[in-house]
Amino acid sequence: LSCVSACPASALQDNTERPQLRFIEKNCVQCGLCASTCPEDAITLQPRLLIGEQRKQLRVLNEAQPYHCIRCAKPFGTLKGIEVMLGKLSGHAMFQGEALERLKMCGDCRVVDLYSNPGESRITDL
């Protein structure tokens, strides 16, 4: 959702409840910042002029399935995003066993798991 923060006119918006990209056509100034900042090349500009009420309505452009923490079931990130991250890091020596499973946890549960796991080394033990 880097395009949302790049939009100077708030034409693109996210949803705090779920991973969604939403759009209000009347706010769009066709500056192109969204298209140039999108790392997935998912946005293209379409010059047009809508005159009716439809241009004022919030539309969902894209919605992804949320990923749920394996410890508390709180949604965080997207299923696709977590799967890509796990695929890239599964072969890395730092992310084997429990460390790889921690990537499937939300930020809060990751910290709790690190501090409650007796097998983890702590800076105070050195």
C-alpha positions as YAML, in Angstrom:
chain: A
units: angstrom
residues:
- id: 1
  name: LEU
  ca: [0.00, 0.00, 0.00]
- id: 2
  name: SER
  ca: [2.87, 2.39, -0.69]
- id: 3
  name: CYS
  ca: [0.62, 4.07, -3.24]
- id: 4
  name: VAL
  ca: [-1.76, 5.20, -0.47]
- id: 5
  name: SER
  ca: [0.88, 7.22, 1.31]
- id: 6
  name: ALA
  ca: [2.13, 8.64, -2.01]
- id: 7
  name: CYS
  ca: [-1.28, 9.99, -3.05]
- id: 8
  name: PRO
  ca: [-1.38, 13.75, -2.34]
- id: 9
  name: ALA
  ca: [-5.15, 14.03, -2.82]
- id: 10
  name: SER
  ca: [-6.34, 11.07, -0.68]
- id: 11
  name: ALA
  ca: [-7.87, 9.44, -3.74]
- id: 12
  name: LEU
  ca: [-6.34, 6.13, -2.66]
- id: 13
  name: GLN
  ca: [-7.12, 4.88, 0.82]
- id: 14
  name: ASP
  ca: [-6.49, 1.78, 2.83]
- id: 15
  name: ASN
  ca: [-8.86, 0.04, 5.21]
- id: 16
  name: THR
  ca: [-7.79, -0.37, 8.83]
- id: 17
  name: GLU
  ca: [-10.04, -3.42, 9.24]
- id: 18
  name: ARG
  ca: [-8.81, -5.50, 6.28]
- id: 19
  name: PRO
  ca: [-6.17, -5.42, 3.53]
- id: 20
  name: GLN
  ca: [-7.98, -3.33, 0.93]
- id: 21
  name: LEU
  ca: [-7.04, -0.64, -1.55]
- id: 22
  name: ARG
  ca: [-9.92, 1.81, -2.00]
- id: 23
  name: PHE
  ca: [-10.39, 4.68, -4.44]
- id: 24
  name: ILE
  ca: [-12.44, 7.89, -4.62]
- id: 25
  name: GLU
  ca: [-12.40, 9.03, -8.23]
- id: 26
  name: LYS
  ca: [-13.34, 12.68, -7.59]
- id: 27
  name: ASN
  ca: [-10.17, 13.16, -5.50]
- id: 28
  name: CYS
  ca: [-7.77, 11.85, -8.16]
- id: 29
  name: VAL
  ca: [-5.68, 14.57, -9.84]
- id: 30
  name: GLN
  ca: [-3.94, 12.13, -12.26]
- id: 31
  name: CYS
  ca: [-0.49, 13.03, -10.93]
- id: 32
  name: GLY
  ca: [0.83, 9.48, -11.40]
- id: 33
  name: LEU
  ca: [2.61, 9.20, -8.05]
- id: 34
  name: CYS
  ca: [0.64, 6.08, -7.19]
- id: 35
  name: ALA
  ca: [1.69, 4.31, -10.39]
- id: 36
  name: SER
  ca: [5.34, 5.29, -10.02]
- id: 37
  name: THR
  ca: [5.58, 4.18, -6.37]
- id: 38
  name: CYS
  ca: [3.73, 0.86, -6.74]
- id: 39
  name: PRO
  ca: [6.37, -1.91, -6.46]
- id: 40
  name: GLU
  ca: [4.02, -4.41, -8.13]
- id: 41
  name: ASP
  ca: [3.07, -2.24, -11.15]
- id: 42
  name: ALA
  ca: [-0.56, -2.84, -10.21]
- id: 43
  name: ILE
  ca: [-1.78, 0.72, -10.90]
- id: 44
  name: THR
  ca: [-2.19, 2.38, -14.27]
- id: 45
  name: LEU
  ca: [-3.77, 5.75, -14.96]
- id: 46
  name: GLN
  ca: [-6.95, 5.92, -17.04]
- id: 47
  name: PRO
  ca: [-7.79, 9.48, -18.08]
- id: 48
  name: ARG
  ca: [-11.53, 10.02, -17.87]
- id: 49
  name: LEU
  ca: [-14.16, 12.27, -16.38]
- id: 50
  name: LEU
  ca: [-17.07, 10.80, -14.47]
- id: 51
  name: ILE
  ca: [-19.81, 13.32, -13.76]
- id: 52
  name: GLY
  ca: [-22.40, 11.36, -11.78]
- id: 53
  name: GLU
  ca: [-22.57, 10.33, -8.15]
- id: 54
  name: GLN
  ca: [-20.40, 7.31, -8.91]
- id: 55
  name: ARG
  ca: [-17.29, 9.51, -8.86]
- id: 56
  name: LYS
  ca: [-17.88, 10.39, -5.19]
- id: 57
  name: GLN
  ca: [-18.30, 6.80, -4.00]
- id: 58
  name: LEU
  ca: [-15.52, 4.83, -2.37]
- id: 59
  name: ARG
  ca: [-14.70, 1.79, -4.52]
- id: 60
  name: VAL
  ca: [-12.57, -1.22, -3.60]
- id: 61
  name: LEU
  ca: [-9.84, -1.63, -6.23]
- id: 62
  name: ASN
  ca: [-8.07, -4.59, -4.66]
- id: 63
  name: GLU
  ca: [-8.58, -6.78, -1.63]
- id: 64
  name: ALA
  ca: [-6.26, -9.46, -0.29]
- id: 65
  name: GLN
  ca: [-6.94, -12.28, 2.12]
- id: 66
  name: PRO
  ca: [-5.55, -11.39, 5.57]
- id: 67
  name: TYR
  ca: [-3.05, -13.67, 7.30]
- id: 68
  name: HIS
  ca: [-3.88, -14.64, 10.88]
- id: 69
  name: CYS
  ca: [-1.31, -15.05, 13.65]
- id: 70
  name: ILE
  ca: [-0.74, -18.72, 14.49]
- id: 71
  name: ARG
  ca: [-0.68, -17.88, 18.20]
- id: 72
  name: CYS
  ca: [-3.51, -15.37, 18.81]
- id: 73
  name: ALA
  ca: [-5.38, -15.48, 15.45]
- id: 74
  name: LYS
  ca: [-5.19, -11.67, 15.09]
- id: 75
  name: PRO
  ca: [-5.04, -10.66, 11.41]
- id: 76
  name: PHE
  ca: [-1.79, -9.07, 10.27]
- id: 77
  name: GLY
  ca: [-0.32, -8.76, 6.80]
- id: 78
  name: THR
  ca: [-1.69, -10.57, 3.79]
- id: 79
  name: LEU
  ca: [-1.67, -14.28, 3.01]
- id: 80
  name: LYS
  ca: [0.27, -13.67, -0.21]
- id: 81
  name: GLY
  ca: [2.80, -11.39, 1.51]
- id: 82
  name: ILE
  ca: [3.52, -13.84, 4.33]
- id: 83
  name: GLU
  ca: [3.79, -16.78, 1.92]
- id: 84
  name: VAL
  ca: [6.30, -14.87, -0.24]
- id: 85
  name: MET
  ca: [8.34, -13.91, 2.83]
- id: 86
  name: LEU
  ca: [8.35, -17.50, 4.14]
- id: 87
  name: GLY
  ca: [9.39, -18.79, 0.72]
- id: 88
  name: LYS
  ca: [12.31, -16.40, 0.52]
- id: 89
  name: LEU
  ca: [13.53, -16.91, 4.08]
- id: 90
  name: SER
  ca: [12.91, -20.64, 4.58]
- id: 91
  name: GLY
  ca: [16.34, -21.53, 3.19]
- id: 92
  name: HIS
  ca: [18.18, -18.95, 5.32]
- id: 93
  name: ALA
  ca: [20.13, -20.30, 8.30]
- id: 94
  name: MET
  ca: [18.68, -17.66, 10.65]
- id: 95
  name: PHE
  ca: [15.10, -18.76, 9.92]
- id: 96
  name: GLN
  ca: [14.98, -22.46, 10.68]
- id: 97
  name: GLY
  ca: [12.64, -24.28, 13.08]
- id: 98
  name: GLU
  ca: [11.08, -22.01, 15.71]
- id: 99
  name: ALA
  ca: [12.48, -18.86, 14.09]
- id: 100
  name: LEU
  ca: [10.58, -19.61, 10.87]
- id: 101
  name: GLU
  ca: [7.40, -20.26, 12.86]
- id: 102
  name: ARG
  ca: [7.78, -16.86, 14.55]
- id: 103
  name: LEU
  ca: [7.40, -15.19, 11.16]
- id: 104
  name: LYS
  ca: [3.85, -16.55, 11.16]
- id: 105
  name: MET
  ca: [3.09, -14.58, 14.34]
- id: 106
  name: CYS
  ca: [2.02, -10.97, 14.78]
- id: 107
  name: GLY
  ca: [4.58, -8.56, 16.23]
- id: 108
  name: ASP
  ca: [3.22, -8.85, 19.77]
- id: 109
  name: CYS
  ca: [3.21, -12.65, 19.82]
- id: 110
  name: ARG
  ca: [6.71, -12.77, 18.31]
- id: 111
  name: VAL
  ca: [8.08, -10.79, 21.26]
- id: 112
  name: VAL
  ca: [6.20, -12.90, 23.81]
- id: 113
  name: ASP
  ca: [7.47, -16.08, 22.17]
- id: 114
  name: LEU
  ca: [11.06, -14.88, 22.19]
- id: 115
  name: TYR
  ca: [11.01, -13.97, 25.87]
- id: 116
  name: SER
  ca: [9.05, -17.01, 27.05]
- id: 117
  name: ASN
  ca: [11.12, -19.57, 25.14]
- id: 118
  name: PRO
  ca: [13.75, -21.10, 27.46]
- id: 119
  name: GLY
  ca: [15.85, -22.24, 24.46]
- id: 120
  name: GLU
  ca: [16.52, -18.70, 23.24]
- id: 121
  name: SER
  ca: [19.80, -16.99, 24.13]
- id: 122
  name: ARG
  ca: [19.50, -13.71, 25.95]
- id: 123
  name: ILE
  ca: [21.88, -10.82, 26.09]
- id: 124
  name: THR
  ca: [21.88, -11.08, 29.89]
- id: 125
  name: ASP
  ca: [23.24, -14.65, 29.64]
- id: 126
  name: LEU
  ca: [26.42, -13.56, 27.85]
...
